[in-house]
Amino acid sequence: MATQTQTKSESKLGGYIQEVVKESKKVNWPKRRELIANTALTLGASFAVSLFIFLSDQGISKLLSFIY
């Protein structure tokens, strides 16, 4: 009994891996230059948003310390 269950689970796993490989071949992967450009854009946008939040926090903090 145990070998039948093990064989079924191995068969399901093998089928799953084969399907994953098939699907990954269908994906339109970005070219290296496009990947680098998108990564740089993401890092730049993240830095800009974090700088805005930091400066807003500092400004609100100074304003509140001036009021109170």
C-alpha positions in Angstrom: 0.0 0.0 0.0 2.7 2.5 0.9 4.5 2.0 -2.4 1.3 2.8 -4.3 0.7 6.0 -2.4 4.3 7.0 -2.8 4.2 6.3 -6.5 1.0 8.3 -6.9 2.5 11.3 -5.1 5.7 11.1 -7.1 3.7 10.9 -10.3 1.7 14.0 -9.3 4.9 15.8 -8.4 6.6 14.8 -11.7 3.5 15.9 -13.7 3.5 19.2 -11.9 7.1 19.9 -12.6 6.6 19.0 -16.3 3.7 21.5 -16.5 5.8 24.2 -14.8 8.6 23.7 -17.3 6.1 23.8 -20.2 4.6 27.0 -18.9 7.9 28.7 -18.2 8.9 28.2 -21.8 5.8 30.1 -22.9 6.7 33.2 -20.8 8.0 36.2 -22.6 11.1 36.9 -20.4 12.5 40.5 -20.6 15.8 41.1 -22.2 18.8 42.0 -20.0 18.8 45.7 -20.9 15.0 46.0 -20.3 15.4 44.2 -16.9 18.2 46.6 -15.9 16.1 49.6 -16.9 13.0 48.5 -15.1 15.1 47.7 -12.0 16.7 51.1 -12.0 13.3 52.7 -12.4 11.9 50.8 -9.5 14.9 51.7 -7.3 14.7 55.3 -8.3 10.9 55.5 -7.6 11.4 53.8 -4.3 14.1 56.2 -3.3 11.9 59.2 -4.3 8.9 58.0 -2.3 11.0 57.2 0.7 12.7 60.7 0.5 9.2 62.3 0.3 8.0 60.4 3.3 11.1 61.2 5.3 10.9 64.9 4.5 7.2 65.1 5.2 7.8 63.4 8.6 10.6 65.8 9.5 8.5 68.8 8.4 5.4 67.7 10.4 7.6 66.9 13.4 9.2 70.4 13.3 5.8 72.0 12.9 4.3 70.1 15.8 7.3 70.8 18.0 7.0 74.5 17.2 3.2 74.5 18.1 3.6 72.5 21.3 
